[in-house]
Amino acid sequence: MTLRDQPIRRKLTIVILLTSMAVLLLTCSAFVAYEVVAFRRGLAENLTTLAQITAENSTAALAFEIQSDADKVLSALRIKRDVVAAGFYNKAGELFATYPTNEPVSIFPSKPGKDGHHFAQSHFLLFQPVILDDKRVGTLYLKADVSAMYARFRLYGGIVMLVMGISCLVAFGISSVLQRSISRPILALAETAKAISNRKDYSVRAPKLGGDELGLLTDAFNQMLDHIHERDSALRKSEARKGAILDSAQDSIISLDHQGRILEFNPAAQRMFGYSRDQAVGQEMAALIVPPSLRESHRRGLAQYLATGKGPVLGRRVELSALRADGEEFPVELSITRIGAEEPATFTGFVRDITEQKRVEAVRAHFAAIVEASADAIIGKTLEGIITSWNPGAEMLFGYSAPEAVGKPMLLLIPPERTGEEKEVLRQIASGVRIIHFDTVRLRKDGSRIDISATISPIRDSSGKIVGASAIARDITERKRAEEAVRRTEELYRRAITAADAVPYLSDYQTRSFAFIGEGIERLTGYPAKEMTPQLWEGLALETIMSGEATGLSKEEAVRRARSGLIKRWQSDCVITTRDGQKRWVADSSVEIVDEQGKAGLRKGCARASICCGW
């Protein structure tokens, strides 16, 4: 592991230790180097001085070649323990005398070397000329043992190593304490950054441990976290709002990349198209939900936009067909917008299923056609009685055109004596009451009056609030005339029946009751019409004589055949007991009313007092 990969504490410790050791090593090295140079120089100077003195003392011995004097001069060197060998060479360069005398000649150079000195391994070697009267009479060879010097140097080295070791320990201890003032703020920042990275919690703050540059760095870091936290909170809220909108939107929301592949597929889209989000995301929208006949045009439009910045659908609301997972095509309203200006482009599509809208439009068109084609007058009005719609049937019925009627009050069509009707109608409509078959009189444009039958219903908005009324009016003038004619006919018939003292009736076999029976039954039997029933009538009859198609049959058999449809018309004469106990003959003539299967369900007839058998 390299230094850059080490923890900050270890880095600081290593840097401090290396710095301390480098300084100490340089100091010790300088000291040792100085000692080596000084010691060698002093040794050389001492031995050179000794050699010069020895050479001065040996001039006569060499000049006159007196060996005993030369040996005596050399023997004086024994007081210098570090001098291990010495010798004189005569002026011819031949070895003349040696020290110690017992050493073999082979340890001495055969000829004197160059004047001066030098170090060779663990020895100091010196050649000193011997001068007499400015003439060289010989050469002094001196060899000294300098192992003591190297031993001293080794001692210095040991001391240096010991000092460096102790210094290293002391520096390590000091650095371990001092580096905390630097590493703690940095480690605190690192721990804070790690906590934020792991937990994504931007509310965490780094502790400030000093007022130095690291303290300023901590303040700047915390301020940066404040900004990030604010932006993160805003982003989270924005994402939450976006998620809520996507999840609660009734329209399908689909996000696409520049290749037309789906990035987002909200729950409404999943319900609309039948694909889960996992199935849709990553798929090409054209291949997934666009019908085969439209896919190529969709791809060309996307390619055109990417190339020119303009597309046939982008920024517009268009209606086209879409494809469900089960292969069903259905109408949708589509709007596509680009998100931002970043590259590559991304898009959001809003898709609304308009199947129901199209169905409603078709129904509305159908009903509008019915209203336009209806012969009845169909009029819309507000709760204040102002006309809002007027169909051709209303034009034909009342004579006003739509421009003449729309915006005018309904009182335009109401006779003055009937204005109270409109107020009551509006009051009932406002309370939610539907008025059915309301017969009244209205005015035409030419001032004539017409009888109409109106059905008036409340009009409600999407929230169910009543906002107006719809009136369907039909001209019932002819019906009124017919009803009047019927009424007059019935009155004449009633008078004729009354004059003939006859009682008309209509008997219902299923309910075993009289659907109708004339009021004259009370004069005939003493029982009012409301009390008379077929069962009571049968109880009053004492004797019955059948005639017509029932001649010769008993009453029971005649009734059975009549109800089976075998007898259509029959008559009878019977004796009844009136309410006051009198006996009276009654003639009954009736016709069976049969259904499609030929069975009788009703019987209509007429009963009157008879004088049969002389009663």
VEXPAVEX-761904 format. One record per residue (C-alpha): residue number from 1; y negated, x, z. Coordinates in steps of 0.25 Angstrom, whole numbers, plus 5000, padded with zeros to 4 digits. Layout:
BEGIN
   pos      v      u      w
   NUM      Y      X      Z
...
This chain:
BEGIN
   pos      v      u      w
     1   5000   5000   5000
     2   4987   5006   4996
     3   4974   5007   5005
     4   4968   4995   4998
     5   4980   4986   5001
     6   4979   4990   5016
     7   4973   4980   5027
     8   4959   4982   5030
     9   4962   4987   5044
    10   4971   4998   5039
    11   4961   5001   5028
    12   4950   5004   5038
    13   4959   5012   5047
    14   4964   5020   5036
    15   4950   5023   5031
    16   4945   5027   5044
    17   4957   5036   5047
    18   4956   5042   5033
    19   4942   5044   5035
    20   4943   5050   5049
    21   4955   5059   5045
    22   4948   5064   5032
    23   4936   5068   5040
    24   4944   5074   5051
    25   4953   5081   5040
    26   4941   5087   5033
    27   4935   5092   5046
    28   4948   5098   5051
    29   4950   5104   5037
    30   4936   5110   5037
    31   4939   5116   5051
    32   4952   5122   5047
    33   4947   5127   5034
    34   4935   5134   5042
    35   4945   5140   5052
    36   4954   5145   5041
    37   4942   5152   5033
    38   4936   5157   5046
    39   4949   5162   5051
    40   4953   5169   5038
    41   4939   5175   5037
    42   4939   5180   5051
    43   4953   5186   5050
    44   4949   5193   5037
    45   4937   5199   5043
    46   4944   5204   5055
    47   4955   5210   5047
    48   4945   5216   5037
    49   4937   5222   5048
    50   4950   5228   5054
    51   4954   5233   5041
    52   4940   5240   5039
    53   4941   5246   5052
    54   4955   5251   5050
    55   4951   5257   5036
    56   4939   5264   5042
    57   4948   5270   5052
    58   4958   5275   5042
    59   4949   5282   5032
    60   4953   5296   5037
    61   4967   5293   5037
    62   4968   5288   5023
    63   4958   5299   5018
    64   4967   5310   5023
    65   4980   5302   5022
    66   4983   5304   5037
    67   4994   5293   5039
    68   4994   5294   5054
    69   4980   5291   5055
    70   4982   5279   5046
    71   4994   5274   5054
    72   4985   5275   5067
    73   4974   5267   5061
    74   4984   5256   5056
    75   4991   5256   5070
    76   4978   5251   5076
    77   4980   5238   5068
    78   4991   5234   5078
    79   4981   5228   5087
    80   4979   5217   5076
    81   4992   5209   5077
    82   4989   5201   5065
    83   4989   5214   5056
    84   5003   5215   5052
    85   5002   5227   5042
    86   4992   5237   5038
    87   4992   5250   5029
    88   4984   5261   5022
    89   4984   5264   5008
    90   4979   5278   5003
    91   4969   5279   4992
    92   4981   5280   4982
    93   4985   5266   4987
    94   4998   5271   4994
    95   5002   5265   5007
    96   4998   5276   5017
    97   5000   5270   5031
    98   5005   5256   5036
    99   5005   5247   5049
   100   5014   5245   5055
   101   5021   5257   5052
   102   5035   5251   5053
   103   5033   5241   5042
   104   5039   5244   5029
   105   5030   5248   5017
   106   5034   5237   5009
   107   5026   5227   5017
   108   5013   5234   5013
   109   5007   5233   4999
   110   5011   5245   4990
   111   4996   5246   4986
   112   4984   5241   4992
   113   4978   5228   4987
   114   4964   5224   4984
   115   4954   5227   4994
   116   4952   5214   5003
   117   4960   5204   5010
   118   4968   5191   5008
   119   4977   5182   5014
   120   4992   5182   5010
   121   5001   5171   5016
   122   5000   5174   5031
   123   4994   5188   5030
   124   4980   5194   5028
   125   4980   5206   5019
   126   4969   5216   5018
   127   4966   5229   5010
   128   4954   5237   5015
   129   4950   5250   5008
   130   4948   5262   5016
   131   4935   5270   5012
   132   4931   5284   5016
   133   4918   5289   5011
   134   4917   5278   5001
   135   4931   5282   4996
   136   4943   5273   4997
   137   4954   5281   5004
   138   4964   5270   5006
   139   4966   5255   5008
   140   4970   5247   5021
   141   4980   5236   5020
   142   4980   5226   5031
   143   4990   5214   5033
   144   4987   5204   5044
   145   4995   5192   5048
   146   4987   5179   5048
   147   4998   5169   5052
   148   4990   5167   5065
   149   4979   5161   5056
   150   4988   5151   5049
   151   4994   5147   5063
   152   4980   5145   5067
   153   4978   5136   5055
   154   4990   5128   5058
   155   4985   5126   5072
   156   4972   5121   5066
   157   4980   5112   5056
   158   4988   5106   5068
   159   4975   5104   5076
   160   4969   5097   5064
   161   4981   5088   5062
   162   4981   5084   5077
   163   4966   5081   5077
   164   4968   5073   5064
   165   4980   5065   5070
   166   4972   5062   5083
   167   4960   5059   5075
   168   4968   5049   5066
   169   4973   5042   5078
   170   4959   5041   5084
   171   4953   5037   5071
   172   4964   5026   5069
   173   4961   5021   5083
   174   4946   5020   5080
   175   4948   5014   5066
   176   4957   5004   5071
   177   4946   4999   5081
   178   4934   5001   5072
   179   4941   4995   5059
   180   4942   4982   5065
   181   4927   4980   5065
   182   4928   4981   5049
   183   4942   4975   5047
   184   4941   4963   5056
   185   4930   4956   5048
   186   4937   4959   5035
   187   4950   4954   5041
   188   4943   4942   5046
   189   4938   4939   5032
   190   4952   4942   5026
   191   4958   4932   5036
   192   4948   4922   5033
   193   4950   4923   5018
   194   4965   4923   5020
   195   4964   4910   5028
   196   4955   4904   5018
   197   4965   4908   5007
   198   4977   4903   5014
   199   4972   4890   5020
   200   4961   4887   5009
   201   4952   4884   5021
   202   4938   4888   5018
   203   4933   4884   5032
   204   4938   4897   5038
   205   4927   4907   5041
   206   4928   4922   5044
   207   4923   4927   5058
   208   4911   4936   5058
   209   4914   4949   5066
   210   4902   4957   5064
   211   4888   4958   5058
   212   4890   4969   5049
   213   4893   4968   5034
   214   4907   4962   5037
   215   4900   4951   5045
   216   4891   4948   5033
   217   4903   4948   5024
   218   4910   4938   5034
   219   4897   4929   5033
   220   4897   4930   5018
   221   4912   4926   5018
   222   4910   4914   5027
   223   4898   4909   5019
   224   4907   4911   5007
   225   4918   4902   5014
   226   4907   4892   5017
   227   4903   4890   5003
   228   4918   4890   4999
   229   4921   4880   5010
   230   4910   4871   5005
   231   4915   4872   4991
   232   4929   4870   4995
   233   4926   4858   5003
   234   4918   4852   4991
   235   4929   4856   4982
   236   4939   4849   4991
   237   4931   4837   4992
   238   4929   4837   4977
   239   4944   4838   4975
   240   4947   4827   4985
   241   4937   4818   4978
   242   4943   4822   4964
   243   4957   4820   4970
   244   4953   4806   4975
   245   4946   4802   4962
   246   4959   4807   4954
   247   4968   4800   4964
   248   4960   4787   4965
   249   4955   4786   4951
   250   4960   4774   4943
   251   4959   4781   4930
   252   4968   4793   4925
   253   4961   4806   4927
   254   4967   4818   4919
   255   4962   4832   4919
   256   4966   4841   4907
   257   4964   4856   4903
   258   4959   4861   4890
   259   4973   4860   4884
   260   4974   4845   4888
   261   4984   4847   4899
   262   4983   4838   4911
   263   4977   4845   4924
   264   4976   4832   4933
   265   4983   4819   4932
   266   4978   4809   4943
   267   4986   4798   4949
   268   4979   4787   4940
   269   4984   4795   4928
   270   4998   4796   4934
   271   4999   4781   4935
   272   4993   4778   4922
   273   5001   4788   4914
   274   5014   4788   4922
   275   5014   4803   4924
   276   5014   4811   4937
   277   5003   4822   4939
   278   5014   4832   4939
   279   5019   4827   4926
   280   5005   4826   4919
   281   4998   4839   4924
   282   5000   4850   4914
   283   5004   4841   4903
   284   4996   4839   4890
   285   4988   4826   4891
   286   4990   4823   4877
   287   5005   4824   4877
   288   5006   4816   4890
   289   4997   4804   4890
   290   4991   4803   4876
   291   4999   4795   4865
   292   5005   4803   4854
   293   4996   4797   4844
   294   4983   4803   4851
   295   4988   4816   4856
   296   4984   4825   4844
   297   4970   4819   4844
   298   4969   4821   4859
   299   4973   4836   4857
   300   4963   4837   4845
   301   4952   4832   4854
   302   4955   4842   4865
   303   4955   4853   4855
   304   4942   4849   4849
   305   4935   4848   4862
   306   4940   4862   4866
   307   4935   4868   4853
   308   4922   4860   4851
   309   4919   4854   4865
   310   4919   4840   4859
   311   4930   4830   4860
   312   4933   4816   4855
   313   4936   4811   4869
   314   4929   4820   4879
   315   4918   4813   4886
   316   4921   4799   4880
   317   4929   4787   4885
   318   4939   4783   4875
   319   4951   4773   4874
   320   4964   4777   4869
   321   4979   4776   4872
   322   4987   4784   4883
   323   5002   4786   4885
   324   5009   4784   4898
   325   5022   4791   4903
   326   5031   4780   4898
   327   5025   4780   4884
   328   5016   4768   4885
   329   5002   4769   4878
   330   4990   4763   4885
   331   4975   4762   4882
   332   4966   4771   4891
   333   4952   4775   4892
   334   4950   4790   4892
   335   4938   4799   4895
   336   4939   4814   4895
   337   4929   4824   4901
   338   4929   4839   4902
   339   4928   4845   4916
   340   4917   4856   4918
   341   4914   4866   4908
   342   4925   4877   4912
   343   4934   4883   4902
   344   4945   4879   4898
   345   4941   4864   4898
   346   4947   4854   4907
   347   4946   4839   4905
   348   4947   4826   4913
   349   4952   4813   4907
   350   4950   4799   4913
   351   4960   4789   4908
   352   4959   4774   4911
   353   4970   4764   4907
   354   4964   4753   4900
   355   4976   4745   4897
   356   4971   4734   4907
   357   4957   4735   4901
   358   4962   4733   4887
   359   4971   4721   4892
   360   4959   4715   4899
   361   4950   4717   4886
   362   4961   4711   4878
   363   4962   4699   4888
   364   4947   4698   4888
   365   4946   4698   4873
   366   4957   4687   4872
   367   4950   4679   4882
   368   4936   4681   4875
   369   4943   4677   4862
   370   4948   4664   4870
   371   4934   4661   4876
   372   4928   4663   4862
   373   4938   4654   4855
   374   4939   4644   4866
   375   4933   4630   4863
   376   4930   4628   4877
   377   4917   4633   4883
   378   4919   4645   4891
   379   4906   4649   4899
   380   4904   4661   4909
   381   4893   4660   4919
   382   4888   4667   4932
   383   4888   4661   4946
   384   4873   4657   4943
   385   4877   4648   4931
   386   4872   4658   4920
   387   4881   4657   4908
   388   4887   4671   4904
   389   4896   4668   4893
   390   4897   4657   4883
   391   4909   4656   4873
   392   4909   4649   4859
   393   4916   4637   4866
   394   4904   4635   4875
   395   4895   4636   4862
   396   4902   4624   4856
   397   4903   4616   4868
   398   4889   4617   4873
   399   4881   4621   4860
   400   4875   4634   4866
   401   4877   4647   4860
   402   4881   4659   4869
   403   4867   4666   4868
   404   4861   4652   4872
   405   4870   4650   4884
   406   4873   4664   4890
   407   4863   4667   4901
   408   4859   4652   4903
   409   4863   4644   4915
   410   4875   4634   4915
   411   4865   4623   4918
   412   4862   4624   4903
   413   4874   4615   4901
   414   4874   4606   4913
   415   4867   4593   4913
   416   4856   4592   4923
   417   4864   4582   4932
   418   4875   4591   4933
   419   4868   4604   4937
   420   4875   4603   4951
   421   4888   4605   4945
   422   4885   4619   4940
   423   4880   4623   4954
   424   4893   4618   4960
   425   4902   4625   4949
   426   4895   4638   4952
   427   4897   4636   4967
   428   4912   4634   4966
   429   4913   4645   4956
   430   4906   4655   4965
   431   4916   4651   4976
   432   4928   4654   4967
   433   4931   4640   4963
   434   4937   4637   4949
   435   4932   4624   4943
   436   4943   4617   4934
   437   4940   4606   4924
   438   4927   4602   4929
   439   4922   4591   4920
   440   4907   4589   4918
   441   4896   4587   4908
   442   4888   4598   4901
   443   4877   4599   4891
   444   4877   4604   4877
   445   4866   4611   4870
   446   4862   4599   4863
   447   4861   4591   4876
   448   4873   4583   4875
   449   4883   4582   4886
   450   4898   4586   4885
   451   4909   4584   4895
   452   4916   4597   4899
   453   4928   4601   4907
   454   4924   4615   4914
   455   4933   4625   4921
   456   4925   4635   4928
   457   4931   4648   4935
   458   4924   4659   4943
   459   4923   4673   4936
   460   4926   4685   4945
   461   4922   4699   4943
   462   4932   4711   4945
   463   4930   4710   4960
   464   4933   4695   4961
   465   4919   4691   4963
   466   4915   4678   4956
   467   4903   4681   4946
   468   4903   4669   4937
   469   4911   4657   4931
   470   4918   4654   4918
   471   4917   4640   4913
   472   4927   4634   4903
   473   4921   4620   4898
   474   4928   4611   4888
   475   4922   4599   4881
   476   4929   4586   4887
   477   4920   4576   4880
   478   4932   4571   4872
   479   4941   4571   4884
   480   4931   4563   4892
   481   4930   4553   4881
   482   4946   4552   4880
   483   4946   4551   4895
   484   4936   4540   4895
   485   4944   4533   4884
   486   4957   4535   4892
   487   4950   4530   4904
   488   4945   4517   4897
   489   4959   4515   4891
   490   4965   4517   4905
   491   4955   4507   4910
   492   4959   4497   4900
   493   4974   4499   4902
   494   4972   4498   4917
   495   4964   4485   4915
   496   4975   4480   4905
   497   4986   4484   4915
   498   4979   4477   4927
   499   4977   4465   4918
   500   4992   4465   4915
   501   4995   4467   4930
   502   5003   4479   4926
   503   5006   4492   4934
   504   5007   4505   4925
   505   5015   4516   4931
   506   5021   4530   4929
   507   5033   4534   4936
   508   5037   4549   4938
   509   5052   4551   4940
   510   5051   4565   4945
   511   5041   4562   4956
   512   5047   4548   4958
   513   5033   4543   4959
   514   5023   4535   4951
   515   5013   4544   4943
   516   5005   4532   4941
   517   5006   4517   4945
   518   4995   4507   4942
   519   4987   4500   4954
   520   4993   4487   4950
   521   5006   4490   4957
   522   5000   4486   4970
   523   4998   4472   4964
   524   5012   4472   4959
   525   5019   4477   4971
   526   5009   4477   4983
   527   5010   4493   4983
   528   4998   4501   4979
   529   5000   4512   4968
   530   5000   4523   4978
   531   5012   4518   4986
   532   5020   4514   4974
   533   5032   4524   4970
   534   5044   4522   4961
   535   5053   4521   4974
   536   5044   4510   4980
   537   5044   4502   4966
   538   5060   4504   4966
   539   5060   4498   4980
   540   5052   4486   4977
   541   5061   4482   4965
   542   5072   4472   4968
   543   5077   4468   4955
   544   5075   4475   4941
   545   5079   4469   4927
   546   5079   4480   4916
   547   5074   4477   4902
   548   5071   4485   4889
   549   5079   4498   4887
   550   5085   4496   4901
   551   5090   4482   4899
   552   5103   4479   4906
   553   5102   4492   4915
   554   5100   4493   4930
   555   5087   4498   4935
   556   5094   4511   4940
   557   5101   4514   4926
   558   5088   4511   4919
   559   5080   4521   4927
   560   5091   4531   4925
   561   5091   4530   4910
   562   5076   4529   4910
   563   5075   4543   4917
   564   5085   4549   4908
   565   5077   4545   4896
   566   5087   4534   4891
   567   5077   4523   4893
   568   5063   4524   4888
   569   5057   4510   4891
   570   5062   4500   4900
   571   5057   4488   4907
   572   5062   4480   4920
   573   5058   4468   4928
   574   5060   4469   4943
   575   5058   4461   4956
   576   5050   4469   4966
   577   5046   4466   4980
   578   5031   4468   4982
   579   5025   4474   4995
   580   5022   4460   5001
   581   5037   4456   4998
   582   5035   4448   4985
   583   5045   4448   4974
   584   5039   4451   4960
   585   5044   4454   4946
   586   5039   4467   4940
   587   5040   4471   4925
   588   5041   4486   4923
   589   5040   4492   4909
   590   5041   4508   4908
   591   5043   4519   4898
   592   5050   4532   4902
   593   5043   4545   4899
   594   5053   4556   4896
   595   5052   4571   4895
   596   5057   4581   4884
   597   5071   4580   4889
   598   5070   4565   4888
   599   5071   4562   4903
   600   5061   4552   4909
   601   5051   4558   4919
   602   5041   4547   4920
   603   5041   4532   4918
   604   5028   4524   4914
   605   5028   4509   4915
   606   5021   4497   4919
   607   5025   4486   4929
   608   5019   4472   4930
   609   5022   4459   4937
   610   5033   4451   4930
   611   5037   4436   4929
   612   5051   4439   4926
   613   5061   4429   4930
   614   5050   4419   4933
   615   5044   4426   4945
